[in-house]
């Protein structure tokens, strides 16, 4: 029985390894990033968006009261040209449901580097969730031109934005600049990378104190 369980766990890990990377989310960020994540699953809506819907109708559906409608509309919008759908997808990064935010991030990243300039700009957006989503997207795109902007977001007051930016910097082979501890230039690259990863993991486990204080 134990062997069967172990085999099943291995298969699950192999399947997960083959899946596309998902945006970073940790337990300490959930309350702020998704205030309704602990709620009961919503009932199925009467109508879900389908590929026959126009771009305009899908954009309108991203504002629907039902999260499953919004989420499906975002997935379908990703099949439309950036000129038609990108701004609506960026707006969806502000959604209160992390599932919807996550779908929007993945949909935007699927456009590739042709939307890099807009996402680098979004790293300085006034909305914290747009900054967080953009931070993940530019890391997924391996957009080195975003490093300076990511360094700023890595010091953001919003935990979700801060951690996404640090994770993307690590993915780009860069390490977030530290405000206090200076790192010697001769430090081996592999050691620096391991320390940066450890920093991201450590921060991911901390409660979002700043937001709760507000």
C-alpha positions in Angstrom: 0.0 0.0 0.0 2.8 2.3 0.9 4.6 1.5 -2.4 1.5 2.4 -4.4 1.3 5.7 -2.5 4.9 6.5 -3.3 4.5 5.6 -7.0 1.5 7.9 -7.1 3.4 10.8 -5.5 6.3 10.4 -8.0 3.8 10.5 -10.9 2.2 13.6 -9.6 5.6 15.3 -9.2 6.5 14.3 -12.8 3.3 15.7 -14.1 3.7 19.0 -12.2 7.3 19.3 -13.5 6.0 19.2 -17.1 3.4 22.0 -16.5 4.0 25.7 -17.3 5.4 27.7 -14.4 2.7 29.5 -12.3 3.0 32.8 -10.6 4.5 32.7 -7.1 2.0 32.7 -4.2 2.6 31.8 -0.6 0.4 31.3 2.4 1.5 34.6 4.0 0.4 36.5 0.9 -3.0 34.9 0.5 -5.0 37.1 2.8 -3.9 40.3 1.0 -3.8 38.8 -2.5 -7.0 36.9 -2.4 -9.4 37.9 0.4 -12.0 35.4 -0.7 -9.8 32.4 -1.2 -11.1 30.7 2.0 -14.7 31.0 0.9 -16.8 28.1 -0.4 -16.5 27.2 -4.1 -18.9 29.3 -6.1 -21.8 27.7 -8.0 -21.5 27.2 -11.7 -22.7 30.2 -13.7 -25.6 29.7 -16.1 -23.4 30.7 -19.1 -19.6 30.6 -19.5 -17.7 32.5 -22.2 -16.9 30.5 -25.3 -14.7 31.1 -28.4 -17.6 32.5 -30.4 -17.7 35.6 -28.2 -16.4 38.8 -29.6 -13.4 40.6 -28.1 -15.8 43.3 -26.7 -18.0 40.7 -25.1 -15.1 38.9 -23.5 -13.7 42.2 -22.1 -17.0 42.9 -20.6 -17.1 39.4 -19.1 -13.8 40.1 -17.3 -15.8 42.4 -15.0 -18.6 39.8 -14.4 -19.6 39.3 -10.8 -18.9 35.5 -11.1 -15.2 34.6 -10.8 -15.5 31.6 -13.2 -16.9 33.8 -15.9 -14.1 36.3 -15.4 -11.4 33.6 -15.4 -12.7 31.9 -18.5 -13.0 35.2 -20.3 -9.4 36.0 -19.6 -8.3 32.6 -21.0 -10.2 33.2 -24.2 -8.9 36.8 -24.5 -5.4 35.5 -24.6 -6.1 34.2 -28.1 -6.9 37.7 -29.3 -4.2 40.2 -30.5 -2.5 42.3 -27.8 -3.8 45.5 -29.4 -7.3 44.3 -28.7 -6.9 42.5 -25.3 -3.7 43.5 -23.5 -5.1 46.5 -21.6 -8.1 44.4 -20.4 -5.8 41.7 -19.2 -3.6 44.2 -17.3 -6.8 45.5 -15.7 -7.7 41.9 -14.7 -4.5 41.8 -12.6 -6.4 43.9 -10.1 -9.0 41.2 -9.5 -9.7 40.2 -5.9 -9.4 36.5 -6.7 -5.9 35.1 -7.1 -7.1 32.6 -9.6 -8.2 35.4 -11.9 -5.0 37.4 -11.4 -2.9 34.2 -12.1 -4.8 33.5 -15.3 -4.2 37.1 -16.4 -0.5 36.9 -15.7 -0.2 33.7 -17.7 -2.3 35.1 -20.6 -0.1 38.2 -20.8 3.1 36.3 -20.7 1.9 34.1 -23.6 2.1 37.1 -25.9 5.9 37.0 -25.6 8.4 39.8 -25.7 6.3 41.9 -28.1 4.5 43.2 -25.0 7.7 43.7 -22.9 7.7 47.5 -23.2 4.2 47.8 -21.8 4.9 45.4 -18.9 8.1 47.2 -18.0 6.0 50.3 -17.8 3.5 48.4 -15.7 6.2 47.8 -13.1 5.7 51.4 -12.1 1.9 51.3 -12.1 0.1 53.0 -9.2 -1.8 49.8 -8.5 0.0 47.2 -6.4 -1.5 44.2 -8.1 -0.5 45.5 -11.5 3.1 45.9 -10.3 3.0 42.3 -8.8 1.6 40.8 -12.0 4.0 42.7 -14.2 6.9 41.6 -12.1 6.1 37.9 -12.7 5.5 38.5 -16.4 8.8 40.1 -17.2 10.6 37.3 -15.3 8.7 34.7 -17.3 9.7 36.6 -20.5 13.4 36.7 -19.4 13.3 40.4 -20.1 16.7 41.7 -19.0 15.7 45.3 -19.8 13.4 45.1 -16.8 16.1 44.5 -14.2 16.3 48.1 -12.9 12.5 48.4 -12.6 12.4 45.0 -10.9 15.1 46.1 -8.4 12.7 48.9 -7.3 9.7 46.6 -7.1 11.8 44.2 -5.0 11.6 46.9 -2.3 7.8 47.4 -2.7 5.6 47.8 0.3 3.2 45.1 -1.1 4.5 41.5 -0.3 3.1 40.0 -3.5 4.8 42.6 -5.7 8.1 42.3 -3.7 8.3 38.6 -3.8 7.3 38.3 -7.4 10.0 40.8 -8.3 12.7 39.0 -6.3 11.8 35.6 -7.8 12.0 37.2 -11.3 15.4 38.7 -10.6 16.6 35.2 -9.5 15.2 33.7 -12.7 17.1 36.3 -14.7 20.3 35.4 -13.0 20.3 38.7 -11.0 20.1 39.2 -7.3 18.0 41.9 -5.6 20.1 44.8 -4.4 20.3 44.8 -0.6 19.7 47.9 1.4 22.0 46.9 4.3 24.3 44.1 3.5 26.8 44.7 0.8 28.0 41.6 -1.1 31.6 41.3 -2.2 32.1 41.4 -6.0 34.3 38.3 -6.0 31.5 36.2 -4.5 30.9 33.1 -6.7 27.8 33.5 -8.9 26.3 30.1 -7.7 26.7 31.1 -4.1 25.0 34.5 -4.7 22.1 32.8 -6.5 21.6 30.3 -3.7 21.6 33.2 -1.2 19.0 35.1 -3.2 16.8 32.1 -3.5 17.0 31.6 0.3 16.1 35.3 0.8 13.0 34.9 -1.4 11.9 31.7 0.5 12.5 33.4 3.9 10.4 36.4 3.0 7.7 34.2 1.6 7.2 32.6 5.0 6.8 35.9 6.9 3.3 37.3 7.6 2.4 40.4 5.6 2.9 42.7 8.6 2.8 45.9 6.7 -0.7 45.4 5.3 -2.1 44.1 8.6 -0.8 47.2 10.4 -2.8 49.4 8.1 
